[in-house]
């Protein structure tokens, strides 16, 4: 019986082999990039906004109450592109939608940099009559009806309330303040802060949080009838 000839092994098309290798390498890079992106979610770093832009920055929304001045300007400060906020006897708040972008089970740590150069005179987050702050960063979980059921954690640089204080706003009962810094200590210098939002939420509300819907920035001087100035740098959510 004649033996069936063996098929010779093909070395393959060198160009096709190279193309497959490149495709595999690109796939690995894409996977690595996706993993890196999941480690850090940038809320804002101001890098795409032109220096000198005034008012509500692109990608942010204004408030729907009061008479805000929005004395906000994107500036270069100490080599960084940041948002400068100024206030004189008024309050201004801007918000950015992060719904579906932040997963607190993966990136629960809110990290930001800020500098305060002028504090509202006698401001105290825990008292209704003096509820003013030079710099505030809020994480927002809206619930209907929003005015009475929303959950909001505000990380603030307070004028007088001690650092570490946690108190519910007497003016806006949906807000719980966490005083990160207080008074003139560190005034005029840049500081980088980090808070585990998931853990803070559990301590304040006694349950696991949903993912937040918005991040807000605010400066407020209307209760103390004074002035304030602050600078906000990059804001990110990251892994612990």
Buried (B, 14 or more C-beta within 10 A) or exposed (E): EEEEEEEEEEEEEEEEEEEEEEEEEEEEEEEEEEEEEEEEBEBBBBEEBEEEBEBBBEEBBBBEEEEBBBBBBBBEBEEBBBBBBBBEBBBBBBBBBBEEBBEBEBBBBBBBBBBBBBBBBBBBBBBEEBBBBBBBBBBBBBEEEEEEEBBBBBBBBBBBBEBEBBBBBBBBEBBBBBBBBBBEEBBEEBBEBEBBBBBBBEEBEEEEBEBBBBBBBBBBBBBBEBBBBBBBBBBBBBEE
